[in-house]
């Protein structure tokens, strides 16, 4: 799983205001609807969403995903904070979603460059190999 895919999976958990929370990693609200107590959808903060994907889907990209979220937090706050949890708790849902969008954009850009670099190195190696074979003939 690519880091950008990991980030998208975590973001999807908190894409709605109803599934996002502040001040705790995970919260399952219980609401009295006038007749009985009803359990609402599980809510996650930004870190809780990352943790959930790490535990339920794939633990590998967690550190890199956290790094992109930290960098995105610094960028959207113009360097005022780098703490994802502090930004999550002090911001609106729309601001948090913008931070996630920036983290995904950063990850996708890096992935694109890594793929390009790998492709260039592969083609360079192939050309060198072809040159060596042709020059020996």
WOBELMO-V743694 format. One record per helix or strand. SS is the DSSP state (~ for helix, > for strand). FROM is the first residue (numbers start at 1). TO is the last residue. If there is no record, write none. Layout:
# WOBELMO-V743694
ss->SS from->FROM to->TO
ss->SS from->FROM to->TO
This chain:
# WOBELMO-V743694
ss->~ from->3 to->13
ss->~ from->17 to->19
ss->> from->20 to->20
ss->> from->26 to->32
ss->> from->37 to->44
ss->~ from->46 to->56
ss->~ from->62 to->76
ss->~ from->84 to->90
ss->~ from->93 to->136
